Amino acid sequence: MAFFVITGGSGTIGTTIAPRLIADGHRVRTLDAVKAPDDATWEHVVAEIQDVDALTKHFAGADIVLHLAGYPTERAWNDILTVNIDGTRNVLEAARVAGVQRVLLASSIHAVGFARAADVRDVEVLPPRPDTYYGVSKAAMEALGSLYADRFGMTVVSARICQFGDRPTDTLGVATWFSPGDAVRLMEAAAALDRPGHAVVWGVSANRPGWFSTTAGESIGFVARDDAVAVLERDGEDRGMPDERGVIGGSFASDDHPVGQEW
């Protein structure tokens, strides 16, 4: 079993996966600028993403760092730079100094949000096409992950996380949903990697539309099992299939969501 340290551990993904990792027998420590939820059953440390010394201290002994901290939507450039980009560098540097070999970076579908679904299926790793400053920060995150893997021999997985949640929330989610169960499978696969290098994989479930290549994920041992269509059918819902001619970033790429403005 592995020792997971999770930055941004009080956020939606962190609080969802932490108990599941514990149920699988792993040790979990979360870090966040705020306290843990009242019902947390795991170790939690209050620490700022800008405090490299604190990160280094609390990363010590971990088998893998899951870097989930950061703004999850669009913000002003200086906010994105300080928290999402500088914060990622701080996490990678702290992991390196602490001797943590493996890091999973929570990248995003929005690093490639202007790609069209029809062009995605047969491409193992899409080049960046960010839809926002937020998307730019995720492209920068991947670049930093590549640097630390190549320069320092670390094992870094950049997971382009799609629509995470207990169930798909809209028609686009029929293709882009990422279930908590599959998130845990991805993170456990990253923790088991025993080779250095940088991998960019999709954080997405095995949804029936099949928009996303599974090759990169399978190469690191991640095989998704859940399907948005099956979940909706179970609940008696039919949302139809999303339009493959649209961009995969959805509303993030819309003029209704201006670049640099908090939504």
N, C-alpha and C positions, 0 to 999 in steps of 0.2 A: 504494500500500500504506500501511497505517496503523501508528502507534506506539501499542501497547496497554500500559498500566500496570495491573497486576492486584494488588489488595490481597487478603490471604489466599491468596497464590499458592502456598503449600506444601500447601494442602488438596486434597481429592479433585477438585473441579471445576477448580481452578487448574492442578494438575499434569497433568490430562487434556487441557485445551484449549490450554495453552501450546505444546506441540510441534505441535499441529494448526494453530495460527495461524502459527507459524514456517514450517511446510510450505506454507502458502498465501502466503508471501512477506512476512508482517508482522514488524515488530520487536516484541519482548516484553520487558518488565521486570516482575518480580514483587517484591512486598513482603510480608513476613511477620515475625512476632515470632520465628520460628525460621528456621534455615538452610534452603536449598533441598535437595531430594533429591540424593543423590550423583550420579545420572545426569542431572541437569538440564543442558540445552544452551542455556539462556537466561540473561540477566542477572538477578541477584537481589540485593536489598537487605534487610538485617535492620532493621526499623523497627517501632515500636509504634504502634498505631492511636490512642493518646492524644497522640502527639507531632505536633501540627499543623505545626510548623516543618519537621520531617523529611519529612512527607508532602508539603508544599508544594515542598520542594527536589526531591524525587524524582518528582513529577508534572510538573515543568517540561518543556515540549516535547511532551507526549503529545497524541495526537489524541483519545484516550478513556481514561477510567479505568473499569475494571471492578471494582466494589466487591463482593468475595466474602467479606471478612473478617467474623468474628463467630462466636458460638456457634451450632452447627447444630441443637441440640435444646434441650429445656427446661432451665432453670437457675433459681436463686434470683433474685428481682426485682432486687437490687442488681447482680448480675453482668450480667443482661440489659440493665439501664439503662446501665451503664458501657461495656460492649463493643458491644452491638448498636445502641443508640439514640444515646448520645453519640458512639460511633465513627462512625456514619453522618454525623452532623452534622460531625464533624471532617473526614471525607473530602470532603464537599461544600464545606466552607469552604476547605480546602486546594486543591481543584480550582479554585474561584472565584479565589482569590488567585494561583494559578499560571497562570491564563488558559486553563485547559482547558475547552473549550466543552461537551464531551459526557461524560456519566457514565451507566453502566448500573449500576443497583442490584439486587443479588440479593435480591429479595423472595421470597415463598414461597406455596405453596398454603395454608399454615397461617395466612396473614393472613385467609383466608376459609374456614377449616377446618370450620366448622359449617354451611356451605351444603350442601344436598343435591344430589347429582348430577343428579337429575331437574329441578332448577331452574336449572342452570348453562348448558345448551347455547345458549339463545337470548339470553343476557345478555352484552353486549360487555364490560362492566366491572362486576363484582360489588362492592357496598359491603363494607367490612370486617366479618367475622364470625370473629375470631380464636379459636383453640381452646386457646391456652396463653399464658403470658407471652411465649414465643418468637414466637408469632403476633402478639401485640400489638406486639412490636418491629418486625415486618415491616410492619404497618399504619402505625406511626410512621415507618418508613423511607420509605414511599410519600408520606406527608404532607410530610416534609422535602424529598423530591424535587420535589414540586409547588411548595413554597415557593421553592426555589432556581431552578426554571424560570421561575416567574412574576415573582419579585422581581428576578432578575439576568439574565434572558434566556438561561439555559442550556438545553441539550437534555438531558433526563433521561428515561431509560427504566427503569421499575420492572418487572422480569421476575418474575412469580410462578412460581418454579421448582417443578416437580413432582418426580417420582421420577427423579433423575438417576442414570445408570449405564450400563454397557456393554449391559445387557439388563434387562428387567423382572424383579423379584425375587419378586413375589407376585401374587395375583389382582387386587388394586387397581391394580397396575402395568400391567395390560393396557390400562387407560384413562389412566393418569397418567404413564407412562414418558416420559422426556426423554433422548434419545440424545446422546452427545457430538457427533456430526455436526450435529444440529439446534442444539445449544448454540452451536457455532461459527457456524452460519448466523445465529442471532439476534444474536450479538455483532458480527459483521461488518455486519449490517444497521444496528445502532445506531451503529457507527463511521462509516457512510456518510450518516447523517441530516444534512441541511443546513438544518433549520428548528428554531427554539427551541420549547420547550413540554415538557409532561410527558405521557408515554404509559404506561399500565399494560397489559401484555401477558402472555399465558400463556407460560411456559417449558415447553412440552410438545410431544411429537412428534405426528405425524398418525396417531394410533392409531385403529384401526377402530371402537371404540365411539363415537367422535365426541362426547365429553362437552363439549368446550370450544370456545367461539366462536373462530374464526380471524380475525375482522374486525380487531381491534386490531393483531394481529401483522402482518397483510397491509398495514395502513395505514402501517407503518414499513418495509416491504420484507422482512419475515420470512415465509418460506413453509417450513413443516416438510415433510420428505420421508420420514422413517422411520416404521415402524409396528410396535408391539409384537407384534401378532398375527402379522405376517409373520415376525418374528424367531423367535417360538415355533414356528411351523409349520416353519420351516427346520430347527429343532433337534428336531423330532418331539414337541413338547410341546403339550398342550391344557389350559389352566387354566380354561376356561370364561370367561364374562363377569361382571364385577363387578356387584353389585346397585346399580341407580340410585337406590334408595330410601335408601341409606346416605349418611353425610356424607363429603365428599371429603377431610377431614383424617385419615380412617382411625383408627389407634390413638392418634394425638395427642389425639383428642376422647374417648378412653375413660377411665372411672374408674380403670382400671389404671395410668394415667399422670397422677398428681396434678399440679395446677398448682403451679409453684414448686419442684418436686423434680427433681433430676438423675436421668436414667434410665440 
